Amino acid sequence: MHVVSRREILGVLGAGAASLMPWGRKVAAAEPRGRRPNVVLVMTDDQGYGDLGCLGNQDIVTPNLDAFHTQCTRLTNFHVDPTCSPTRSALMTGRYSTRTGVWHTIMGRSLLAADETTVADVFKASGYATGIFGKWHLGDNYPFRPQDRGFAETLCHGGGGVGQTPDWWGNDYFDDTYWHNGVPTPFKGYCTDVFFDGALKFIEAHRDKPFFCYIPTNAPHGPYHVPPKYEKLYTDKGVKGGRAKFWGMITNIDENMGRLLGKLKQWGLEQDTVVIFMTDNGTSSGLSGGTRGRKGSEYDGGHRVPFFIRWPGHIKAGRDVDRLAAHVDVLPTFVELCGLTRPEKVALDGASLAPLLTGEGKGWPDRTLFVHSQRIEHPQKWRKSAVMTQRWRLVNGKQLFDVAADPGQKKDVAADHPEVVERLRKAYDGWWESLKPRFGDYCRIVLGSERENPARLTAHDWHGGRPPWNQRHIRNAKGHANGFWAVEVARAGRYAITLRQMPAEANAPIQGTEAWLKLGDAEATRPIPKGATGVTFELDLKPCKGKLETRFTDAATGKSRGAYFAYVRYVGG
C-alpha cells in the first residue's frame, strides 16, 4: 500500500497549526495529478461513540461498519458540537458553529448565515458534482436551503427530523414525501433506504467525474420508527423499549453502508473514493463509550464521536490516531486531499488533518478547541461549554479534567492546577470575543426572490419563546405560542401572504375568528370565515429587513396563537 506523501498531496496548506487560517474564495488552482478522489461523507444522527460493535458494544449488530473500521484510519479523539445544527454548520464551513450564525436547532438559530462558504461550494467550484441525501437542518427557505449552498442534487426532509414542523405533513419514516431538487416528491420505502438509494443513483450517474456525496441520515434520531425486523433483533436479546428501536435503526444504517461500499467496489470506484463515517453528536438512547454525558452535554459523551476515513493506497488502514481533532477540520482536510480551489478572505477555524491521516503527523501541535451547547435565543458566556486540549478539558469555565488520566471525567482537578484553568479561561475569552459580532444578527429568510416564490415559512424558525417544532405540537394545538420570522423583502411590489394553522397539504381549518399580520410598515386584520384553512392578505411592500408577525385570535375565548405556517408569494410590481 502506497501512502501519499505531503509533497504528493495537492493544495498544501502547511502544518495546520494555526487555529485561524485565511483562505481565498478566488481560484488558487492546484496542479493536476490525474483524477482527483471522489468523497462520500456519511454522518448519522444522535449515534454515540458506544453505538458500534467495533467500538466495544457487544449487543449491537453492525457487521459492515465493523469491517469498514478495519480498513480505515480512525480518529479516536474527534469532537463535534453537542447537538445537530451546530455540528452541521461547522462541518459545512470549517468554522465554529456560532461564528456561522448557528447555535440552536430551532428558533431561527439553525439557519446558516448567507455569507458563509460551504464545503459544497468549494467542491462545486473545483468541478465536482455535489449531492446531499438526508438531513440538512440548516434552513428550509432561500437563501439557506442546500440547493442555495453548493449542492446541485438534493434529496432532503424538512427541519431537523422526519415529522418535524417544516417536514411534509404526515411523514413518518415510511413511504414519505421529501424535497427532491426543491420539489415535494413521494417515495416508497423506509427513509434511510430512500436516502441511500438516492445517493447510489447520484454516484452511478457521476461515476466518470469527481463527485462529493453527502449522506447525513436522519436515523437514529427520534421518533424511533424502524421496520419491525430490525427492532426484533434486539427485543429477542432482551433489549427493551426505545433502545431496541434505536439500535435497530443503526443496524439498518449498517446494511445501507454495506450496500454503498459494495457498489463502490462493483463500479470500480473503491480506490478513487475517500469514504468517511462519523456521527453528529453524542448518543440519545444508546451508549457513550465510557465517556461522561450524552447528546447535549458539555462533557465528552456529548461531543466525542467516531470518525473513520478510508482511501485505499493513500491513507493507512487499521490505524488509530488519538490527536485532538474536530468537525472544523474536515473542510480544510478535503481541500488538501482533493486539491480543491480555495475560497479567499475566509478565516477558518480548522486545520488540515492530512499530516495525521498520511502518517506524517510528527510535530502536530497541541491545539486548543472549543465546543458549547447554547440552545437559546441569545448566547450566554460559559453556558454548557468545554475548552479542550490534548490533555485537558475545562468545563463551564470551572471544572478541570485530566482526560489523559481520567477519560470518564470523574475527578475535578481545578484546585490542583489553577494555572491551567487560568490559561484555558483566557483562551475561551478570546474565542468568545471573536464570536460576538454574530450575536446581534438575524439570518433572514428572503421573500420575493425568484429562487423561492412562494416561500413556505414554518413556526420552526420563529424567534422568541419556544416554537412548536414538530408536527405533534401542531396537531395538539393546546398552547398559545407565538413568535416572529426575521425576513428580508427582496423587491418592491404586491405580495399575497396566506396564513395557516396547518400546512396547505393538511387542508385543516383554522381555530380562530380573526387573523392579523404585520410586516414592516404594513399591518392588516381579516376575519376568518368558518371552516377556512387559510386567510390571504394582499399587501404592497417595499424592500426592507424586518419581522413578519402573525396572530390568530378566537373571539369566544379571547386567546390567540401565531400562524404556524405562512405562504408568501410575490405577485408583481
N, C-alpha and C positions, 0 to 999 in steps of 0.2 A: 504494500500500500504506500503510495506516494503522499507525503504530507506537504502541502504547498507552503513555500517559504514566504516571508514577509515581502521579499523582492518580487515574487511572482503575483502577489495579490494586487489587484488594480485599485487605484484611487487611495493610496496610502495616506492615512490621517496622522501618523505618528504614534507615540506610545499610548495615547489616550489617557494621560494622567490628569489633564485639566478637567475641572468639574463643569466649566462652561467653555464651549468651543464655537467661534464664529464660523458659520457656514454660509455659502452663497446660493441664492436662487438661480443665478445665471449659470449657463453651462460651463462646467470645468471638466471637459471631456477626458475620459481615461483612454489609454492606449489599448486597442482591442487585443484580446488573447483568445481568439476562437470564440465559440459560443459561450455566452455568459450563463451562469446557472439559473435555472428556474428556482422559485421559492414557494413552498407550501407551508403556511403557518396555521396550525390548529390550536385553538385556545378554548378550553371548556369553561363552564360557568359554575362557580361555587364548589369545585372539586378540590379537596385539600391534599397536602403532601402525603398523608397516610391513606389515601383512597386509591392505591395501586398495589398490585401484588408484588411488583419488583421493588417497591419501597417498604416492604415488610408486612403488608396486610395479608394475613393468612386466610381470610374469608372471601375477599373479593375475587371475581373472575375476570382477569384482564390479560389473556394469553398473548394477544397481538402487541399490546403496549409493553408487556414484559419482554417479548422478543426484540421489539424495537429498541428498548432500553439498552440491550447488549450491543447494539450497532452504533450507539451514539456516544458523543461526549456529553456528560451530564453536569450541569451547573448546580451544585448542591447548596449554594448559599445565594440563591436568586430571589429577589424580592419585587413585589408589586404593591399597589395600593390595597387597602383592606376591603374595598368594595368595587363594584362593576365599572361604572362610567369613568371614574378617575383612572383606573388601570388602563382602560381602552384609550383614553386621551393621551396618556404618557407613552403608551406603546406606539400609537399612530404618529406622534410628533417628535419623540426623543427629548421631550421637555416635561418637567414636573407638571402634574395634572392641574394644580391650582393656577399655575402660570398660563395655562391654556383656557381658563375660564370654567373649568370643570372641577367641582368639589362635592357634588352630591349626585344622586341618581334620579332625582325629580326636581320640581320647583324651579325649572328653567336653569338649573345649575348643572345639568348634564349635557348642555349644548357646547360643542367645540367651537371656540371663537373663530369667526370667519377669516381672520388674518393669519391663522396658523397654516403651516405647510404639513401635509401628511406624508406618510411613507408611500401611500398610493400615488400621490402627486409626484414623488421622487422617482418611483419605478416607471410611471407613465412617461415622464419627461425623458427617461432613458430608453424609451422604445419598447417597454414591456407591456404585454396585455395584463390587465388588472381586473380582479373579480373578488367579490365578497359574497359569502353564503352563510346566513345565520343571523347573529345578533350584532347590531351596530351600536345602539344605545348612546349615540352622541348627537341626536337630533332627528326629528321626523319631518321637518319643514326646511324649505330653502332659506339660507344657504348652508344648512347643516347636514343634509342627507348624504349618504355615501356617494351617490352619483354626482354630488356637488364637490366632492373631496378627493377626486382622482380615480374612483372606481368606475370602469367602463361597463362592467357586468355586475348587476346587483340582484340578489335574492334574499330578502330580509323580512322578518316580522317587525312589528312596531314596538316602540318603547323599550323597556328593559327585560321583557319576557313575553312569551306567548300568553295571551289572555290579559295583558295589561291594557290600560285605557287607550293608548294610541294604536293598539293592535286591531286587526279586523275583528268586528264584533262576532262573538261566539267561537273564536278559535280555541281549541282545547288540546292541541298537540296531534290530533288525528284528522286527516282529510281537511286541512285548513286552507285559508286564503292568505297568501303572502304577497308582498310587493316585489314583482319581477320587473326590473328596469323601470320602476316607478308606477307600474300598472297593477292593480289588485288582480291576482290570478289564482284560481283554485288549483290545489294539488291533492293527489291521492297519496296516502301513506302517513307514517309517523314522522314527526318534524325532523329529527336528526337524520333519518334516512333520506328525506327530501333534500335537506341541505347538502349532504354528501353526494346525492345524485346530481344536483346542480353543479357542484364543484367538479365532479368527474366529467360531465359534459363539457364544461369550460376547458378543462385540461386537455381533453381529447381534441377539441376544436383548435387549440392553440399549441399543439404539441411540436410544431415545426418552428416556433419562435419563442423567445423567453417570456415567461409569464410569472406573475405574482398572484397566488391564490390564497385568500384569507378565509379560513373556516372557523369562525367564532360560534360554537354551538350555544344554544340556549340551555341545553341539558348540561348537568343535572339540577339546574335552578328549579325551584318550586314554581307552581304546584307540581307535585311528584306524580306525573302521569307517565305510564310506560306500558307497553304491551304485556299482558299477564305472564307470558312465558319467562320474561326476564325477572319479574318480581318473584316468581315461583322458585327460581334458582336459589333464592335466599331464604324464603319462608320455609323451604324444605330443609334448610340448615338450622332453622330456629331463629333466624334474624327476623325481628318483628317491626311492625309499624312502618313509619316513613323511611327508615334506613333501608329496608328491603327494596322499596321502590327506588330510592336514591341510588343505591348500588346497582340496581337493575338498569337504570338509565346509563350508568357508566359502562356496564357490560355491553349495552347496545352501541355506545360510542366506540368501544374497543372493537366490536365487529366491523364497524364502519372504517376504523383505522386500518383494519386488515384488508378491507376492500380497496381502500386508497393505495396502500403500499403495494398490493398485488397488481393493481392496474399500472402504477408507475413502472414496475418491473416488466409487465407484459408489453407495454408500449415503448420499451427501450429508453425510459426517462430516468431510471433509478440513479445512474451515475452522474447525471447532469442536473440533479434536483436537490436543493437544500430543503430538508424537512424538519420542522420544529414542532414539538408538542409542549404545551405549557397550560397553566390554568390562570384564572383572573384574580383569585383571592383565596383565602383560607376556606376550609370546608364549612358547609352549612349544616350537614347532617351526618357526616362521616367521622373520620379520624384525622387528627392534626399531625400525626407522625412524631409524637413525643415532644412537640413544642407546646408552649402555653398559648391559649387563646384560639379563637375560631374566626370565621368571617366577621369583619367589622372591628376586630381587635387591633390595638396598637402593639400587642406582643407578637412574637414571631409567628405564632399559629394563625394570625390574621393576614399575614402578607408574605411569608416564605412559601414558595410554590415550586413544583417540579419544572425543570427546563431541560429538555432533551433535544439535541441537534445532531442531524446526520447529513453528511455529504461524503459519500464513499470516495476514497482515494485522496481526500483533501483534509478532512477532519478525522482525528483518531477515534476509533471505536472502543467501547468498553472502558471508558476513562472518566473518572470523577474529578471535577475542578471545584475547590472549595473557596475560591476567592470571591469577595463580595461583588455582586452584580445586580442589575435591576432592569426593569422594563424600559427605562430611558436609554439603555444601551443598545436596544435592538435595531433602531433605525441606523445609527452610525455603523453598526456591525454590517448591516446589509450593504451600505454604501461601499465599505471596504471589500467585502467578499465578492460583490457582484459588479464592481467597477461602475457604479451609478454616477450620473451627473449630480452635482451637489447644489443645494439651494444657498443663495447668498444672503447675508445680513440676517441670519437666524442663529441666535445663541442657543446651542444645545446644552442640555444638562448631562447627557450621556456620553459615554466613551466607547470606541470600537472594542469589542471583545475578541477580535481576530487574533491578537497575540496569545490569548489564553486558549482559544479553540484550536490553533495550529501547533500548540505545544511549545511556543516560544515566549512564554509569559514571564521569563525571569526578569526581576526588577519591577514587576507590576506594583504600582504604588498602593499604599494603604489609603483608601478613599473614605470620605465621609458622605453618606447618603441620607435621605430624609423620606419618611412617609407620614401621613396623618389621615385621619378619618373625620371629616367635618360634618357632613350631612345636616347642615343648617343653612339658612339663607345667607348669612354673612359670616365668614371665617373668624374663629377665635384663636388667639395665640395659645400655643401649647396644647390645644384640645386633641386628645387621643393621638399623640404624636410619638414618633420614635426617631432618634438620631442614631445612625448605625455606622460603625467601623468594623473592621475585620474581627476585632476582639470585643468591642463594647456595644451595648445598647443603652441609650439614655431614654427612658420612657416618661412622657408627660413632664419633662424637664426636671424630674425629681428622683425617680428610681434609676439606679445604675446596675446593670448586669454584665458580668464577665461571661459571655456566651461561649468562649473557648473552654472554660472550666464548667460552666453551668448552662448548657444549651436549653434546658427546660425553664430558665429564668425563674428560679425558685428563691434565690437569695439576693436581696438588695444590698449592694456593697457601696452605696453612695457615700456613706460616712467614712469608709476606708480610703476613698480615692477622690477627695474634694477637687483636686487639680484636674482630674479627668472630667468631672461634672462641669466645672467652670469652662473648660476648653470646648466641650460639646455644646453647652448652652450658648457660648459665643458664636459657634458655627451656625446654630439654629437661628440666632438673632439676625445674622447676615442673610441667611436664606429667607427668613420671613420678610425682611425689608425688601428683598428682591421680588417677592410675590405681591406686595401691597398695591402696585399700580393696577392690578386686575380687580381688586376687591370692589371698587365702585362701579365697575362696568356691568352692563346687561348685554348678553348675547341676544340680539333682536331678530325675531322672525320677520322676514321681509314680505310685505303684502303688495300685490300688484305687479310682481315680477313675471316676465314671460316664461321664466323657468318653472314657476308653480302658480297656476291660475285655474281653478281656485285653490286657495290654501286651506287645508283642514287642520284647525287648531284643536288641541285637546287639553283638558284640565291637568294632565300630567305635567305640563310646563307652566302652570300658574306660579307666579311669585306671591309670597305672603301666605301665612297659615300653612296647613298641611293638606295638599290637594288629594282628591280621590284618584289614586294612581293605578288602580286595576278595575277590571270590569265588574267584579263583585261589589265594590264600593258603589259603582254607578247603578247597578241593579237594585241594591238595597235602598239607596237614596234616603237614608234615615237622617243624615246630618244636614247641615245648612252651610256647607263650606263655600268659600268664595276666594277669589284671588284675581290677579290680572296677568295678561300676557304683555311682555315687553316686545314692542313691534316697531317696525320702520315702514312707513308708507313710501313706496318707491317712486310713484309718479302721481301727478295730479289727475283727477278725473272722478267719474261716477263709480261707486262701489256698491255691490249688493252683499250685505252681511246677513247670513242666516244663522240664528241661534237655535241650538237644540239641547235637550236634556240627554238624549241618546243619539248615537251616530245615525247618519242617514240610512245605512243599511239595516238598522234595527227597526225603523219605521214605528217608533213608540211615541205616545202622546206626552206632552209636557205637563208636569204637575204645577199649575200656577195660572194666574189670571192676567198678569201684566209683565211685559218684558221691557227692559231698559238697557241701553248701552251708551258708552262714551268712548270717543277716540279723538284725541287732540281737541280741536275746538268744536267738534260735532257731538251732539248729545240728543238722544231721541227716546221716546216711550211709545210702545204699541200694546194694544190689548191682545191677549192670547185667545183665539177662538177655541171653543170647547173641542177637544179631540185633536187639536193641531199638533203636528210632530215637529214643526219649526216655525219661527217667526222671522220674516225677512225685512230688513231695513235698507233703504237706498239712500246713500249719502254722497255728497260731493266732498272729497277730501283733498287736502294739499299735502305735498311731501312733508313728512315730519317724522320725528322719533318720539314715541310716547307710549302710553298704556292703553290697551284695549280692555275696558272694564264692562262687565255684564251683570244682569240680575234678573231672576225670575221671582216674582212676588205672588203669594197666594192671599187674596183679599179675605178669605174666610178665617185664616189663622194669623195673618199679619207677618208671617215668616217668609224668608227669602233664601235663595241659594244662587250661586253663579250658574251660567250656562256652561255645561261641561264640554260642549263642542261648539265651535264657531267655524262657519264656512265663509271665506272672504273671497269674493270674485271681483276683479276689475272689469267693469262693463265697457268703459270707453272714455275718451277725453271730452 
